Amino acid sequence: MTADASLSSGAPGHSGGEGQLYGYEEAPRILVVDDETVILDVLKDVLEYEGFVVGTASDGASAFRELGSEHYDIVLTDLKMPGVDGLELMQRMRSEGLPTKTIMMTGFGTVETAVDAMKKGAFDYILKPFKPEDVVRLLRRALDKQRLERENVALRETLGYYELSEALASGMPLGDQLQLIVELIRENFQADGVAIITNDPRDAGKFIARATTGVASVMPRIDHLLDQFKGEARVLVHGNDVQQFLLNPRTAEHIAQSFISAPLRVRGQTVGIIYAVSVRAGHRFTEGQRKGLAVLSSRAASAIENNRMHEGLRSTFTETIEGLARALEAKDPYTAGHSDRVAIYARLIAQSLGMSQPEIDRVYHGGLMHDIGKIGINLSVLNKPQKLTEAEYEMFKSHTVKGKRIVEPISFLNHLIPFIYSHHEAWNGRGYPDGLAGTDIPFDGRLMAVADSYDAMTSNRPYRKALPHDIAVLELTRCAGKQFDGDVVKAFIAVIDEFRRQRREQGLSTPD
Ligand SMILES: [Fe+2]
């Protein structure tokens, strides 16, 4: 950055009024420290004319205080001063971790001390008396060096955050992922507050905080920020400019000092923002951190987008299954509610067996779908009150095979096939369609057989009245190890009484 460039970008009007761009390359800020007022005055005039923003201090101690409340790129300091001298000032700055470069001004008699100061980390020194253009040239050289260093740091930081962001586990719930991101930013950027704000999916005009950490009461004006993002503005603001960005720039304890923000973009649309704020005097976020924030914001945006897609798919899936189950019930009024109840009993067994939540959900869906093949069975057979003829029974039995054929072409329902195809297999090998025995029967089929049989026994059928609960349980126990997998029966019996008690408590029906 040259002083000329900063003159134009730092022209009057850039730091107030309408239509301004935030995050511009600011005019470089120089703190001049000298105990001779004449030198301070002359340097201030010359450097301001060259486009620098200039602060002055007459000794090391007040310079150090000034550095605590304002950011400076370079400190141009006299070496010999009463009290805290240039060398000590530089050492204090270093121990505070300030990135500001120091240039020493010195007379002939103290050249050796100046060289010593350079060994200790000063950028350069200039001998008094000097020509103003020599000072300007030296400052520009220092600023160029500083810019290169900052760009290197920026690149390193960006790469670091990219790796970190990739380390986020994709299987995590969305809320946890977003929280991890804000914590990561707070820690890595030494931010005092970080938040992710998105538009409310239920109310497009509103914004909700999805994850926050630290000083959350300092809030940006979201509409204002979103306007900035339309113009692809880089948002990195400090000092007074921060006030224009924030709804509540100060609280009882804090005043915002530095602020960075990036948009959350999903398919070209800005769906929210991510921001970090610092309330420590003199602290400034860097350009590298702003870039790092942009990387993490795209990670957060894709987490939000994946979640939306996943939710969309899941509701399509659930709607499809429920639609199919309803279609079946419409055809077979005698078994109205059968699929729903079997699904509930199957889920109960899955819970009793300690299966994972996704597996429990799958079992539940399997229950809803297990008899889907009956859609392909002749109505008169399905609802016949008398005993079926052998031919009719063979036809009825084909509902397992027919169900499998219905679901097979629908890839997102394929994982439910074992429930549909194998729920009439028997442990002793006398079931259908394949006559498999014991553990050769898919576990899904063994589980569903118990849920299905319990509901069949405790429901009215065209050809008989419902059995009481106790009798049905006795029948399951009697047939454990013969028709049913004994472990599944055990898991069901372990929880069915408590389940019935809870249902009655909620005023819901249970078999007598
Ligand atoms: Fe069935």
Boltz pocket constraint, residues with backbone or C-beta under 6 A from the ligand:
constraints:
  - pocket:
      binder: B
      contacts: [[A, 370], [A, 371], [A, 399], [A, 423], [A, 424], [A, 452]]
      max_distance: 6.0
